[in-house]
């Protein structure tokens, strides 16, 4: 039996952010995130206990950190260390992400 092929750009609801788990293991989770003109709620900051690697595969986005802001375009990626407070300040109507949440190897973070 052949594996099932999925498209990261298939039609999804365009009126709200959707997060889907693509694959999950003992020490990781890969998510597909569609963020049409999304932003974190005012005053909300992510403060995660695991590092997160994110790749913006379509669209544009702005991330805020306590130290400043970053603009991302399609193809940009970054590693957000555990406990680094951040928030999404804005995304374009067509923003699509891949996010990897993982347990780091002991002593590497």
N, C-alpha and C positions, 0 to 999 in steps of 0.2 A: 504494500500500500504506500502510495506517495504522500509526502507531507503536504499540508494545506498551505497555500500561498496567500498572504494577506498584503494589502497595500497600506503604506503609512500615509498615503494621501487620499484614501477613499472617502467618500462622502460621510460626513458626520454632522451632528447638530451644530449649526453655526451661530447659535444664539447664547451659548454658555460654554464654559470650560469643561472638558471631559478628560478624565485620566483613566487609562486602561493598563492593566498589568499584562505585558507581553509574555514574560517568562520570569519565574522565581525559583531560587534555589536556597540552600541552607544559609548562605551568607550574602545573597544579593537579590535585588529585584530590578527588572528593567520595565520602565513605564513609557507609554506612548501618550503624549499630552497635546491636546488641541486647545489652543488658548485664543479664541477670537476676541480681540479688543478687551483682554482681561487685565485685571490688576488686583493685587492683594488688598484686602480691606484696609481702610485708613487706620494707622496705628498698629497694624498686625505685622509681626516679624516671624519668619521661620527661624527656629533654633533647634536644629535636628541633632540627634545623638549619633548619626552615621554620616560619613562623607557622601556627597552626591556629585556625580559627574553629569553635566547636562550638555546637550548638543542641540542647537536651534537648526532644524533642517529645512525650515521654510519660514519666510516672513522676517520681521524685526521685533526686537524686544529691548526693554530697559530694565536692568536689575539695580536695586539700591542696596547698599551696605552702609553700616554706620560710618565708614570712612569715605564714602563717596558713591558714585554711580558708574555703571558700565552700560554701553550700548552694544547690542549684538545684532548681527545680520546672519542670514542663511549661511550655514557652514561653520559658524563660530561655536566653540565649545570651551568649557572651563570646569575646573574642579573646585567645588565649594567644600572646604574642610568642615568636619563636624563642629558644631557649636558656633560657627560663624553666622551671625544674624544677618538675614537678607530678606528681601521682599521683591515682588514683581511690581514695578511702577506702571508699566504699559506694555502692550503687545499690539501688533498689527492684526488686521482682520483675518489673516491667513497663517498665523503663527502655529507651527508644529514643532514639538520638542521630542527628544528621546532623553530619558533620565535613568541613570544607573545609581541605585542606592546600594552600598556594599559595606561589609566589615573589612577594615583595612588589615593588612598583615601586621602582626605585632611589631611595634617599634618603628613603623614607617610613617606614622602621622604625627 
